[in-house]
Amino acid sequence: MPEFVVTQGQKSLESLKLIKDFFGCGAIYVNRRYDNHKENIYRYCVRSLKDLDEKIVPFFKANQLLTYKKNDFVIFCKAIEMKLNNLHLQADGVEIFRDLKNPQRLHVRP
């Protein structure tokens, strides 16, 4: 299932709250740390296909990424499109959807 996630340490929790308020969707979860790190990790996560398609994707299409994540975003958009159109349930769609996890085998153009 495609999901949009931003992680931050506890000191930056307010930033995640601002992002959540900006998009108006998703939830913030805590990943408690029990190792030698003093700070818990927080995750802002959007899993709703509707919210991904109508809020997250349009934002990043309008504000394009300038890093390697740009290619990941193209693949992310393809996965959302396939899920919305139930293409991942068709015989050839299953293989294409599986290949999204292995971009070396996938030929995606922005």
C-alpha positions, 0 to 999 in steps of 0.5 A: 500500500502506498504511503507518504511518511515524514519522520522527525525526532521528538525535538521537531514534533511541532514540524510534523504537526504543522505538516499535518495541519497543512495537508489536513489529513494523515496521522502522527505516530510515535516510534518509541526508542529503547536503545541508547538514543534518548529521543523517540522518533515521530512519523507523519503518515498518510495512507488514504489513497484519496488523500494521497491522490488529492492532496499529497501528489498535487502538492509535490507535482506543483513543488517538484523535488530536486533530489533523487527522491524525484524518481521515487515520487514518479514511482509513487504516483504510478503505484497510486494510479494503479491502485485507484484503477485496480490495475494491480488486481489484473494479471499483468498489473500484478507484475508491474506493481511488484516491479515498482518495488524494484525500479531497476527492472521498471522503466518509468519516465517522469 
